[in-house]
Amino acid sequence: MKIYTVSPTMSISQNNKHIRKQLCQAIGTAIAHIRIRHGISQTELSLRTNISQPRISEIEHGECNIIIKTFCDILDNLGSNQSEFIIEFNRIFYKTKQKKLHSKTITVFTCSLNNAFYL
């Protein structure tokens, strides 16, 4: 069983709502791509995680914030890991117009995500 810790730098300040939205969209898209690659439907993921299917859809569309526990539960139940997620996240994030964001923000996010996993 994996144990996770929460990193206080995971949150983005309220002053950066635009950045938060872009990060949520990239996170959600990465989760959706991994889910599809693993051949798992939203309904099946919902049953595995005890998160409602509409909530899974909201997460995948970047329409809501996701807490680290939910994020970790989703990755675990997808049979995924942080490396697969970070690779997918970077591929999506830097492929879009979002690459205009300061690299410092992405570095903080990625480092925070790395620190959130205790392997």
C-alpha positions as CSV (number, residue, x, y, z in Angstrom):
1,M,0.0,0.0,0.0
2,K,1.3,3.5,-0.9
3,I,1.3,6.2,1.7
4,Y,0.8,9.8,0.6
5,T,1.6,13.1,2.3
6,V,0.3,16.5,1.4
7,S,2.7,19.2,0.4
8,P,1.7,22.8,1.4
9,T,3.1,24.2,-1.8
10,M,0.6,22.2,-3.9
11,S,-1.9,25.0,-3.7
12,I,-1.7,28.0,-6.1
13,S,-2.6,31.4,-4.7
14,Q,-6.0,32.9,-5.2
15,N,-4.3,35.7,-7.2
16,N,-3.5,33.2,-9.9
17,K,-7.0,31.9,-10.8
18,H,-6.1,31.8,-14.5
19,I,-3.1,29.6,-13.7
20,R,-5.2,27.4,-11.4
21,K,-7.8,26.8,-14.1
22,Q,-5.1,25.9,-16.7
23,L,-3.5,23.5,-14.2
24,C,-6.9,21.9,-13.4
25,Q,-7.6,21.4,-17.1
26,A,-4.2,19.9,-17.8
27,I,-4.5,17.6,-14.7
28,G,-7.9,16.5,-15.7
29,T,-6.9,15.8,-19.3
30,A,-3.9,13.8,-18.2
31,I,-6.1,11.7,-15.9
32,A,-8.6,11.1,-18.8
33,H,-5.8,10.1,-21.2
34,I,-4.4,7.7,-18.7
35,R,-7.8,6.3,-17.9
36,I,-8.5,5.7,-21.6
37,R,-5.1,4.2,-22.2
38,H,-5.7,1.7,-19.4
39,G,-9.1,0.8,-20.9
40,I,-11.2,2.0,-17.9
41,S,-14.5,3.8,-18.3
42,Q,-15.6,6.7,-16.1
43,T,-18.2,4.5,-14.6
44,E,-15.7,1.8,-13.7
45,L,-13.3,4.4,-12.2
46,S,-16.3,5.8,-10.2
47,L,-17.0,2.4,-8.8
48,R,-13.3,1.8,-7.9
49,T,-12.8,5.1,-6.2
50,N,-16.3,5.7,-4.7
51,I,-16.3,9.1,-6.5
52,S,-19.5,9.8,-8.5
53,Q,-19.2,9.5,-12.3
54,P,-20.3,13.2,-12.8
55,R,-17.5,14.2,-10.4
56,I,-15.0,12.1,-12.4
57,S,-16.2,13.9,-15.5
58,E,-15.8,17.4,-13.8
59,I,-12.3,16.5,-12.8
60,E,-11.3,15.3,-16.2
61,H,-12.7,18.5,-17.8
62,G,-10.9,20.7,-15.3
63,E,-14.1,22.1,-14.0
64,C,-13.3,21.6,-10.3
65,N,-10.3,21.5,-7.9
66,I,-9.0,18.1,-6.9
67,I,-7.5,17.4,-3.5
68,I,-4.4,15.3,-3.3
69,K,-6.1,12.4,-1.7
70,T,-8.7,12.2,-4.5
71,F,-5.9,12.6,-7.0
72,C,-3.9,9.7,-5.5
73,D,-7.0,7.5,-5.2
74,I,-7.7,8.0,-8.9
75,L,-4.1,7.2,-9.9
76,D,-4.0,4.1,-7.7
77,N,-7.3,2.9,-9.1
78,L,-6.1,3.5,-12.7
79,G,-3.1,1.3,-12.0
80,S,-0.9,4.4,-12.7
81,N,1.9,6.1,-10.9
82,Q,3.3,9.6,-10.5
83,S,5.9,9.1,-13.4
84,E,3.2,8.2,-15.9
85,F,1.1,11.1,-14.8
86,I,3.9,13.7,-14.9
87,I,4.9,12.6,-18.4
88,E,1.3,12.8,-19.6
89,F,0.8,16.1,-17.8
90,N,3.9,17.7,-19.3
91,R,3.0,16.5,-22.7
92,I,-0.5,18.0,-22.5
93,F,0.5,21.2,-20.7
94,Y,3.4,22.2,-22.9
95,K,1.6,21.2,-26.1
96,T,-1.1,23.9,-25.5
97,K,-1.1,27.6,-25.2
98,Q,-0.6,27.2,-21.5
99,K,3.2,27.0,-22.1
100,K,3.2,30.8,-21.8
101,L,2.9,30.3,-18.0
102,H,6.0,31.0,-16.0
103,S,8.2,27.9,-15.8
104,K,8.6,28.6,-12.1
105,T,4.9,27.8,-11.5
106,I,5.2,24.5,-13.3
107,T,8.4,23.6,-11.4
108,V,6.7,24.3,-8.1
109,F,3.7,22.2,-9.1
110,T,5.8,19.3,-10.3
111,C,8.1,19.4,-7.3
112,S,5.1,19.6,-5.0
113,L,3.5,16.6,-6.7
114,N,6.8,14.7,-6.4
115,N,6.9,15.5,-2.7
116,A,3.3,14.4,-2.3
117,F,4.2,10.8,-3.0
118,Y,6.0,8.7,-0.4
119,L,7.2,5.6,-2.1
